[in-house]
């Protein structure tokens, strides 16, 4: 296939069934290779730790998600002969994009994932302890501006953390204002979805960015990408390792702007979008499905495809 018309997307992390992911990691040949790298780099069995550690976003759940995304991308290349001309990764997916593009090795990306998770735990244990991020749908920009103006008039700190579609976004604010916000969204015809902790993508988290820069990114060397990366904050095309490094660092202080990514990819002639990983958001919203032919590939569908393959 003509790679200029194809892009790979590594989605933001969302909860996945442990049994689906664990089976994929144990059976899929691409995943097994990456799991071995993770086990060696971290000095433990990531599958065992994933099973033992509570929480959908534990350090080991994050590594498992990263590994599964990368393995799915390799599988698409190997089984379908697909090569992308571009890649991108909104939010958590930026880590997978950095590895897939060759900016970091798999071992470096795995270590980066665990170390950033540690930094988040340490930072939010003492800073912005009351902040959460609420996602919501059916709320056009004009309504969101009205609600934001009300919060501003009340003296409530808040920031938009992510724009996913015309009417789907995420807002970070103090937890004790979530019920008010949810009620206001419903009154305006919107639909609150879920609350995320730790919060994400806010200018107020500059201290976290400095911590990650000092303790994690400074220990790595960022090669130039072999597959150009589209920045999830504004759709800019990134062609150097330093630019991708800046994108990862900006992820702590700048909002994700998925419509800008979609526009950037469309402007570069992308027609086919392969979403590599468990995704309930970026590959499914109208902004994406109206712009591209979207192929969603997750551990469950990859396993089903493997079962359907005829014996040699």
Short mmCIF file of the C-alpha atoms (twelve columns), coordinates in Angstrom:
data_MODEL
# 
_entry.id   MODEL 
# 
loop_
_atom_site.group_PDB 
_atom_site.id 
_atom_site.type_symbol 
_atom_site.label_atom_id 
_atom_site.label_alt_id 
_atom_site.label_comp_id 
_atom_site.label_asym_id 
_atom_site.label_seq_id 
_atom_site.Cartn_x 
_atom_site.Cartn_y 
_atom_site.Cartn_z 
_atom_site.pdbx_PDB_model_num 
ATOM 1   C CA . UNK A 1   0.000   0.000   0.000  1 
ATOM 2   C CA . UNK A 2   1.113   3.563   -0.623 1 
ATOM 3   C CA . UNK A 3   2.339   4.582   2.795  1 
ATOM 4   C CA . UNK A 4   1.768   8.309   2.165  1 
ATOM 5   C CA . UNK A 5   -1.969  7.619   2.397  1 
ATOM 6   C CA . UNK A 6   -1.709  5.666   5.668  1 
ATOM 7   C CA . UNK A 7   -1.194  6.735   9.272  1 
ATOM 8   C CA . UNK A 8   -0.933  4.733   12.491 1 
ATOM 9   C CA . UNK A 9   -2.574  6.106   15.632 1 
ATOM 10  C CA . UNK A 10  -1.551  4.958   19.092 1 
ATOM 11  C CA . UNK A 11  -4.529  5.812   21.304 1 
ATOM 12  C CA . UNK A 12  -4.661  7.340   24.732 1 
ATOM 13  C CA . UNK A 13  -4.838  4.717   27.434 1 
ATOM 14  C CA . UNK A 14  -8.196  3.467   28.630 1 
ATOM 15  C CA . UNK A 15  -9.100  0.460   30.794 1 
ATOM 16  C CA . UNK A 16  -8.912  -2.928  29.105 1 
ATOM 17  C CA . UNK A 17  -9.897  -6.411  30.249 1 
ATOM 18  C CA . UNK A 18  -6.872  -8.042  31.859 1 
ATOM 19  C CA . UNK A 19  -7.726  -11.450 30.374 1 
ATOM 20  C CA . UNK A 20  -7.810  -10.077 26.824 1 
ATOM 21  C CA . UNK A 21  -4.524  -8.203  27.162 1 
ATOM 22  C CA . UNK A 22  -2.700  -10.958 29.085 1 
ATOM 23  C CA . UNK A 23  -3.704  -13.630 26.583 1 
ATOM 24  C CA . UNK A 24  -2.564  -11.428 23.709 1 
ATOM 25  C CA . UNK A 25  0.779   -10.743 25.417 1 
ATOM 26  C CA . UNK A 26  1.335   -14.456 26.028 1 
ATOM 27  C CA . UNK A 27  0.272   -15.739 22.594 1 
ATOM 28  C CA . UNK A 28  1.045   -13.074 20.013 1 
ATOM 29  C CA . UNK A 29  4.609   -13.461 18.643 1 
ATOM 30  C CA . UNK A 30  5.232   -9.711  18.349 1 
ATOM 31  C CA . UNK A 31  3.960   -9.163  21.886 1 
ATOM 32  C CA . UNK A 32  6.039   -12.009 23.321 1 
ATOM 33  C CA . UNK A 33  9.204   -10.441 21.945 1 
ATOM 34  C CA . UNK A 34  8.363   -7.082  23.507 1 
ATOM 35  C CA . UNK A 35  7.323   -8.684  26.808 1 
ATOM 36  C CA . UNK A 36  10.754  -10.334 27.004 1 
ATOM 37  C CA . UNK A 37  12.361  -6.910  26.517 1 
ATOM 38  C CA . UNK A 38  10.154  -5.448  29.250 1 
ATOM 39  C CA . UNK A 39  10.884  -8.286  31.673 1 
ATOM 40  C CA . UNK A 40  14.617  -7.872  31.160 1 
ATOM 41  C CA . UNK A 41  14.576  -4.077  31.433 1 
ATOM 42  C CA . UNK A 42  12.378  -4.000  34.553 1 
ATOM 43  C CA . UNK A 43  13.754  -7.148  36.190 1 
ATOM 44  C CA . UNK A 44  10.376  -8.778  36.714 1 
ATOM 45  C CA . UNK A 45  7.499   -10.420 34.877 1 
ATOM 46  C CA . UNK A 46  5.287   -7.594  33.688 1 
ATOM 47  C CA . UNK A 47  2.360   -9.976  33.172 1 
ATOM 48  C CA . UNK A 48  2.619   -11.262 36.754 1 
ATOM 49  C CA . UNK A 49  2.937   -7.735  38.127 1 
ATOM 50  C CA . UNK A 50  0.033   -6.579  35.945 1 
ATOM 51  C CA . UNK A 51  -2.119  -9.352  37.413 1 
ATOM 52  C CA . UNK A 52  -1.068  -8.641  41.009 1 
ATOM 53  C CA . UNK A 53  -1.272  -4.824  41.004 1 
ATOM 54  C CA . UNK A 54  -4.635  -3.157  41.530 1 
ATOM 55  C CA . UNK A 55  -5.872  -0.337  39.340 1 
ATOM 56  C CA . UNK A 56  -6.609  0.093   35.645 1 
ATOM 57  C CA . UNK A 57  -3.684  2.518   35.327 1 
ATOM 58  C CA . UNK A 58  -1.017  0.840   37.467 1 
ATOM 59  C CA . UNK A 59  2.584   1.117   36.284 1 
ATOM 60  C CA . UNK A 60  2.421   -2.415  34.891 1 
ATOM 61  C CA . UNK A 61  -0.966  -1.903  33.259 1 
ATOM 62  C CA . UNK A 62  0.609   1.050   31.469 1 
ATOM 63  C CA . UNK A 63  3.552   -1.055  30.284 1 
ATOM 64  C CA . UNK A 64  1.160   -3.782  29.124 1 
ATOM 65  C CA . UNK A 65  -0.849  -1.197  27.182 1 
ATOM 66  C CA . UNK A 66  2.304   0.239   25.582 1 
ATOM 67  C CA . UNK A 67  3.582   -3.212  24.635 1 
ATOM 68  C CA . UNK A 68  0.235   -4.299  23.198 1 
ATOM 69  C CA . UNK A 69  -0.010  -1.141  21.062 1 
ATOM 70  C CA . UNK A 70  3.477   -1.644  19.639 1 
ATOM 71  C CA . UNK A 71  2.859   -5.340  19.037 1 
ATOM 72  C CA . UNK A 72  -0.389  -4.584  17.209 1 
ATOM 73  C CA . UNK A 73  1.430   -2.120  14.943 1 
ATOM 74  C CA . UNK A 74  4.091   -4.723  14.165 1 
ATOM 75  C CA . UNK A 75  1.364   -7.261  13.460 1 
ATOM 76  C CA . UNK A 76  -0.361  -4.955  11.000 1 
ATOM 77  C CA . UNK A 77  2.913   -4.531  9.152  1 
ATOM 78  C CA . UNK A 78  3.711   -8.245  9.195  1 
ATOM 79  C CA . UNK A 79  0.313   -9.719  8.352  1 
ATOM 80  C CA . UNK A 80  -1.224  -7.019  6.153  1 
ATOM 81  C CA . UNK A 81  1.847   -5.545  4.482  1 
ATOM 82  C CA . UNK A 82  0.854   -2.063  5.670  1 
ATOM 83  C CA . UNK A 83  3.483   0.633   6.195  1 
ATOM 84  C CA . UNK A 84  2.443   4.083   7.427  1 
ATOM 85  C CA . UNK A 85  3.761   7.353   6.118  1 
ATOM 86  C CA . UNK A 86  2.951   9.048   9.440  1 
ATOM 87  C CA . UNK A 87  2.166   8.194   13.038 1 
ATOM 88  C CA . UNK A 88  0.655   10.002  15.995 1 
ATOM 89  C CA . UNK A 89  -0.306  9.289   19.572 1 
ATOM 90  C CA . UNK A 90  -2.746  11.409  21.556 1 
ATOM 91  C CA . UNK A 91  -1.968  11.649  25.273 1 
ATOM 92  C CA . UNK A 92  -0.480  8.340   26.522 1 
ATOM 93  C CA . UNK A 93  -0.146  7.227   22.894 1 
ATOM 94  C CA . UNK A 94  2.730   9.660   22.430 1 
ATOM 95  C CA . UNK A 95  5.007   7.189   24.209 1 
ATOM 96  C CA . UNK A 96  4.132   4.430   21.739 1 
ATOM 97  C CA . UNK A 97  4.554   6.846   18.819 1 
ATOM 98  C CA . UNK A 98  8.035   7.758   20.081 1 
ATOM 99  C CA . UNK A 99  9.025   4.081   20.133 1 
ATOM 100 C CA . UNK A 100 7.325   3.045   16.905 1 
ATOM 101 C CA . UNK A 101 8.910   5.951   15.024 1 
ATOM 102 C CA . UNK A 102 12.395  4.897   16.184 1 
ATOM 103 C CA . UNK A 103 12.999  7.901   18.434 1 
ATOM 104 C CA . UNK A 104 13.348  5.551   21.419 1 
ATOM 105 C CA . UNK A 105 14.056  1.827   21.586 1 
ATOM 106 C CA . UNK A 106 11.372  -0.467  23.037 1 
ATOM 107 C CA . UNK A 107 13.444  -0.917  26.200 1 
ATOM 108 C CA . UNK A 108 13.789  2.844   26.583 1 
ATOM 109 C CA . UNK A 109 10.076  3.383   25.991 1 
ATOM 110 C CA . UNK A 110 9.192   0.779   28.609 1 
ATOM 111 C CA . UNK A 111 11.533  2.356   31.176 1 
ATOM 112 C CA . UNK A 112 10.192  5.812   30.283 1 
ATOM 113 C CA . UNK A 113 6.627   4.637   30.889 1 
ATOM 114 C CA . UNK A 114 7.357   3.288   34.367 1 
ATOM 115 C CA . UNK A 115 9.444   6.301   35.369 1 
ATOM 116 C CA . UNK A 116 6.858   8.819   34.211 1 
ATOM 117 C CA . UNK A 117 4.190   6.893   36.139 1 
ATOM 118 C CA . UNK A 118 6.395   7.163   39.230 1 
ATOM 119 C CA . UNK A 119 6.802   10.902  38.706 1 
ATOM 120 C CA . UNK A 120 3.041   11.349  38.418 1 
ATOM 121 C CA . UNK A 121 2.437   9.438   41.639 1 
ATOM 122 C CA . UNK A 122 5.035   11.465  43.531 1 
ATOM 123 C CA . UNK A 123 3.987   14.833  42.127 1 
ATOM 124 C CA . UNK A 124 0.246   14.520  42.643 1 
ATOM 125 C CA . UNK A 125 0.731   13.118  46.138 1 
ATOM 126 C CA . UNK A 126 1.778   16.618  47.222 1 
ATOM 127 C CA . UNK A 127 0.763   19.030  44.418 1 
ATOM 128 C CA . UNK A 128 -2.737  19.725  43.036 1 
ATOM 129 C CA . UNK A 129 -4.069  16.946  45.231 1 
ATOM 130 C CA . UNK A 130 -7.655  18.127  44.660 1 
ATOM 131 C CA . UNK A 131 -7.484  18.349  40.856 1 
ATOM 132 C CA . UNK A 132 -9.311  15.915  38.563 1 
ATOM 133 C CA . UNK A 133 -10.171 15.836  34.865 1 
ATOM 134 C CA . UNK A 134 -13.779 15.386  33.729 1 
ATOM 135 C CA . UNK A 135 -14.600 14.273  30.191 1 
ATOM 136 C CA . UNK A 136 -17.950 15.133  28.638 1 
ATOM 137 C CA . UNK A 137 -19.830 14.914  25.334 1 
ATOM 138 C CA . UNK A 138 -22.658 16.771  23.572 1 
ATOM 139 C CA . UNK A 139 -21.201 20.117  24.597 1 
ATOM 140 C CA . UNK A 140 -20.345 22.418  21.669 1 
ATOM 141 C CA . UNK A 141 -17.576 25.039  22.088 1 
ATOM 142 C CA . UNK A 142 -20.072 27.887  22.601 1 
ATOM 143 C CA . UNK A 143 -21.665 26.095  25.568 1 
ATOM 144 C CA . UNK A 144 -18.263 25.212  26.995 1 
ATOM 145 C CA . UNK A 145 -17.206 28.852  26.802 1 
ATOM 146 C CA . UNK A 146 -20.323 29.895  28.733 1 
ATOM 147 C CA . UNK A 147 -19.606 27.339  31.455 1 
ATOM 148 C CA . UNK A 148 -15.948 28.349  31.545 1 
ATOM 149 C CA . UNK A 149 -16.985 31.983  31.960 1 
ATOM 150 C CA . UNK A 150 -19.154 30.993  34.925 1 
ATOM 151 C CA . UNK A 151 -16.253 29.172  36.561 1 
ATOM 152 C CA . UNK A 152 -14.051 32.181  35.907 1 
ATOM 153 C CA . UNK A 153 -16.613 34.479  37.562 1 
ATOM 154 C CA . UNK A 154 -16.646 32.175  40.584 1 
ATOM 155 C CA . UNK A 155 -12.863 32.333  40.828 1 
ATOM 156 C CA . UNK A 156 -12.514 28.597  40.162 1 
ATOM 157 C CA . UNK A 157 -9.275  27.489  38.520 1 
ATOM 158 C CA . UNK A 158 -9.900  25.289  35.492 1 
ATOM 159 C CA . UNK A 159 -8.258  24.375  32.204 1 
ATOM 160 C CA . UNK A 160 -9.300  22.515  29.064 1 
ATOM 161 C CA . UNK A 161 -7.129  19.383  28.975 1 
ATOM 162 C CA . UNK A 162 -8.268  17.790  25.743 1 
ATOM 163 C CA . UNK A 163 -10.371 18.571  22.686 1 
ATOM 164 C CA . UNK A 164 -11.490 15.347  21.042 1 
ATOM 165 C CA . UNK A 165 -14.333 16.416  18.750 1 
ATOM 166 C CA . UNK A 166 -16.562 19.424  18.149 1 
ATOM 167 C CA . UNK A 167 -18.694 18.541  21.161 1 
ATOM 168 C CA . UNK A 168 -16.393 16.274  23.203 1 
ATOM 169 C CA . UNK A 169 -13.727 17.646  25.520 1 
ATOM 170 C CA . UNK A 170 -12.089 17.300  28.942 1 
ATOM 171 C CA . UNK A 171 -11.835 19.925  31.660 1 
ATOM 172 C CA . UNK A 172 -9.571  19.910  34.716 1 
ATOM 173 C CA . UNK A 173 -10.745 21.597  37.901 1 
ATOM 174 C CA . UNK A 174 -10.952 21.054  41.696 1 
ATOM 175 C CA . UNK A 175 -12.761 17.860  42.612 1 
ATOM 176 C CA . UNK A 176 -15.256 19.664  44.826 1 
ATOM 177 C CA . UNK A 177 -16.583 21.497  41.740 1 
ATOM 178 C CA . UNK A 178 -17.194 18.365  39.655 1 
ATOM 179 C CA . UNK A 179 -20.805 17.910  40.774 1 
ATOM 180 C CA . UNK A 180 -21.559 21.549  39.924 1 
ATOM 181 C CA . UNK A 181 -19.893 21.148  36.525 1 
ATOM 182 C CA . UNK A 182 -21.736 17.904  35.788 1 
ATOM 183 C CA . UNK A 183 -25.046 19.539  36.657 1 
ATOM 184 C CA . UNK A 184 -24.278 22.567  34.537 1 
ATOM 185 C CA . UNK A 185 -23.289 20.378  31.595 1 
ATOM 186 C CA . UNK A 186 -26.540 18.406  31.825 1 
ATOM 187 C CA . UNK A 187 -28.557 21.614  32.034 1 
ATOM 188 C CA . UNK A 188 -26.882 22.764  28.821 1 
ATOM 189 C CA . UNK A 189 -27.656 19.455  27.067 1 
ATOM 190 C CA . UNK A 190 -24.245 17.928  27.669 1 
ATOM 191 C CA . UNK A 191 -23.363 14.489  29.000 1 
ATOM 192 C CA . UNK A 192 -20.659 14.076  31.686 1 
ATOM 193 C CA . UNK A 193 -18.681 10.880  31.096 1 
ATOM 194 C CA . UNK A 194 -15.997 10.014  33.639 1 
ATOM 195 C CA . UNK A 195 -13.588 11.548  36.122 1 
ATOM 196 C CA . UNK A 196 -9.848  10.896  35.754 1 
ATOM 197 C CA . UNK A 197 -7.226  10.986  38.465 1 
ATOM 198 C CA . UNK A 198 -4.445  11.947  38.195 1 
ATOM 199 C CA . UNK A 199 -5.473  14.958  36.087 1 
ATOM 200 C CA . UNK A 200 -3.710  15.749  32.848 1 
ATOM 201 C CA . UNK A 201 -2.455  18.262  30.301 1 
ATOM 202 C CA . UNK A 202 -2.586  21.598  32.164 1 
ATOM 203 C CA . UNK A 203 -0.277  24.620  32.169 1 
ATOM 204 C CA . UNK A 204 -0.514  24.544  35.970 1 
ATOM 205 C CA . UNK A 205 1.507   21.321  35.986 1 
ATOM 206 C CA . UNK A 206 4.784   22.947  34.913 1 
ATOM 207 C CA . UNK A 207 6.432   21.547  38.030 1 
ATOM 208 C CA . UNK A 208 5.601   18.030  36.897 1 
ATOM 209 C CA . UNK A 209 7.116   18.722  33.482 1 
ATOM 210 C CA . UNK A 210 10.339  19.918  35.135 1 
ATOM 211 C CA . UNK A 211 10.435  16.813  37.326 1 
ATOM 212 C CA . UNK A 212 10.023  14.476  34.347 1 
ATOM 213 C CA . UNK A 213 12.590  16.427  32.349 1 
ATOM 214 C CA . UNK A 214 15.162  16.247  35.152 1 
ATOM 215 C CA . UNK A 215 14.552  12.677  36.311 1 
ATOM 216 C CA . UNK A 216 13.528  10.828  33.153 1 
ATOM 217 C CA . UNK A 217 14.044  12.520  29.789 1 
ATOM 218 C CA . UNK A 218 17.523  13.765  30.668 1 
ATOM 219 C CA . UNK A 219 18.677  10.148  30.917 1 
ATOM 220 C CA . UNK A 220 17.693  9.301   27.331 1 
ATOM 221 C CA . UNK A 221 18.977  10.091  23.855 1 
ATOM 222 C CA . UNK A 222 16.277  10.880  21.299 1 
ATOM 223 C CA . UNK A 223 17.056  9.742   17.743 1 
ATOM 224 C CA . UNK A 224 15.427  11.307  14.701 1 
ATOM 225 C CA . UNK A 225 12.240  9.446   13.722 1 
ATOM 226 C CA . UNK A 226 12.203  7.096   10.746 1 
ATOM 227 C CA . UNK A 227 8.436   7.634   10.514 1 
ATOM 228 C CA . UNK A 228 7.376   11.301  10.891 1 
ATOM 229 C CA . UNK A 229 5.336   12.005  14.012 1 
ATOM 230 C CA . UNK A 230 2.349   14.359  14.127 1 
ATOM 231 C CA . UNK A 231 2.226   16.337  17.376 1 
ATOM 232 C CA . UNK A 232 -0.961  15.643  19.340 1 
ATOM 233 C CA . UNK A 233 -1.084  19.213  20.665 1 
ATOM 234 C CA . UNK A 234 -1.355  21.143  17.393 1 
ATOM 235 C CA . UNK A 235 -0.835  18.800  14.425 1 
ATOM 236 C CA . UNK A 236 2.730   19.967  13.730 1 
ATOM 237 C CA . UNK A 237 4.902   17.501  11.802 1 
ATOM 238 C CA . UNK A 238 7.900   16.394  13.861 1 
ATOM 239 C CA . UNK A 239 11.011  15.153  12.056 1 
ATOM 240 C CA . UNK A 240 13.727  15.325  14.728 1 
ATOM 241 C CA . UNK A 241 14.274  13.524  18.007 1 
ATOM 242 C CA . UNK A 242 14.408  16.795  19.901 1 
ATOM 243 C CA . UNK A 243 11.001  17.759  18.555 1 
ATOM 244 C CA . UNK A 244 9.508   14.466  19.738 1 
ATOM 245 C CA . UNK A 245 11.190  14.947  23.116 1 
ATOM 246 C CA . UNK A 246 9.513   18.356  23.364 1 
ATOM 247 C CA . UNK A 247 6.160   16.810  22.429 1 
ATOM 248 C CA . UNK A 248 6.445   14.296  25.267 1 
ATOM 249 C CA . UNK A 249 7.342   17.045  27.711 1 
ATOM 250 C CA . UNK A 250 4.573   19.329  26.442 1 
ATOM 251 C CA . UNK A 251 2.093   16.562  27.204 1 
ATOM 252 C CA . UNK A 252 2.130   17.584  30.850 1 
ATOM 253 C CA . UNK A 253 1.293   21.245  30.255 1 
ATOM 254 C CA . UNK A 254 -0.523  21.532  26.898 1 
ATOM 255 C CA . UNK A 255 -3.986  20.231  25.980 1 
ATOM 256 C CA . UNK A 256 -4.423  17.517  23.395 1 
ATOM 257 C CA . UNK A 257 -6.073  18.916  20.258 1 
ATOM 258 C CA . UNK A 258 -7.286  15.939  18.239 1 
ATOM 259 C CA . UNK A 259 -9.177  18.005  15.605 1 
ATOM 260 C CA . UNK A 260 -5.847  19.670  14.711 1 
ATOM 261 C CA . UNK A 261 -4.244  16.243  14.320 1 
ATOM 262 C CA . UNK A 262 -7.063  15.098  12.039 1 
ATOM 263 C CA . UNK A 263 -6.729  18.255  9.928  1 
ATOM 264 C CA . UNK A 264 -2.949  17.814  9.715  1 
ATOM 265 C CA . UNK A 265 -3.206  14.202  8.557  1 
ATOM 266 C CA . UNK A 266 -5.918  15.034  6.034  1 
ATOM 267 C CA . UNK A 267 -3.814  17.870  4.703  1 
ATOM 268 C CA . UNK A 268 -0.982  15.418  4.098  1 
ATOM 269 C CA . UNK A 269 -3.192  13.135  2.037  1 
ATOM 270 C CA . UNK A 270 -3.919  10.456  4.640  1 
ATOM 271 C CA . UNK A 271 -6.979  8.383   3.781  1 
ATOM 272 C CA . UNK A 272 -6.541  5.221   5.863  1 
ATOM 273 C CA . UNK A 273 -6.101  5.338   9.633  1 
ATOM 274 C CA . UNK A 274 -5.046  2.277   11.622 1 
ATOM 275 C CA . UNK A 275 -5.716  2.619   15.355 1 
ATOM 276 C CA . UNK A 276 -3.223  0.335   17.094 1 
ATOM 277 C CA . UNK A 277 -4.550  -0.419  20.571 1 
ATOM 278 C CA . UNK A 278 -7.628  -0.596  22.758 1 
ATOM 279 C CA . UNK A 279 -9.497  2.604   21.920 1 
ATOM 280 C CA . UNK A 280 -12.899 3.900   22.881 1 
ATOM 281 C CA . UNK A 281 -12.408 7.484   21.844 1 
ATOM 282 C CA . UNK A 282 -10.048 8.936   19.242 1 
ATOM 283 C CA . UNK A 283 -10.699 6.416   16.482 1 
ATOM 284 C CA . UNK A 284 -14.450 6.408   17.018 1 
ATOM 285 C CA . UNK A 285 -15.544 10.050  17.143 1 
ATOM 286 C CA . UNK A 286 -17.234 11.664  14.177 1 
ATOM 287 C CA . UNK A 287 -14.299 13.963  13.421 1 
ATOM 288 C CA . UNK A 288 -12.168 10.867  12.758 1 
ATOM 289 C CA . UNK A 289 -14.648 8.562   11.042 1 
ATOM 290 C CA . UNK A 290 -15.812 11.293  8.659  1 
ATOM 291 C CA . UNK A 291 -12.250 12.066  7.591  1 
ATOM 292 C CA . UNK A 292 -10.723 8.601   7.181  1 
ATOM 293 C CA . UNK A 293 -11.336 4.963   6.552  1 
ATOM 294 C CA . UNK A 294 -10.636 3.751   10.096 1 
ATOM 295 C CA . UNK A 295 -9.368  0.290   11.023 1 
ATOM 296 C CA . UNK A 296 -9.523  -0.457  14.760 1 
ATOM 297 C CA . UNK A 297 -7.081  -3.144  15.880 1 
ATOM 298 C CA . UNK A 298 -7.049  -4.198  19.529 1 
ATOM 299 C CA . UNK A 299 -5.883  -7.361  21.345 1 
ATOM 300 C CA . UNK A 300 -9.276  -9.061  21.100 1 
ATOM 301 C CA . UNK A 301 -9.702  -8.423  17.371 1 
ATOM 302 C CA . UNK A 302 -6.093  -9.445  16.706 1 
ATOM 303 C CA . UNK A 303 -6.658  -12.741 18.514 1 
ATOM 304 C CA . UNK A 304 -9.887  -13.337 16.597 1 
ATOM 305 C CA . UNK A 305 -8.074  -12.702 13.315 1 
ATOM 306 C CA . UNK A 306 -5.405  -15.196 14.341 1 
ATOM 307 C CA . UNK A 307 -8.054  -17.861 15.105 1 
ATOM 308 C CA . UNK A 308 -9.691  -17.328 11.692 1 
ATOM 309 C CA . UNK A 309 -6.426  -17.782 9.806  1 
ATOM 310 C CA . UNK A 310 -6.472  -21.172 8.020  1 
ATOM 311 C CA . UNK A 311 -3.865  -23.756 8.981  1 
ATOM 312 C CA . UNK A 312 -0.881  -24.093 6.676  1 
# 
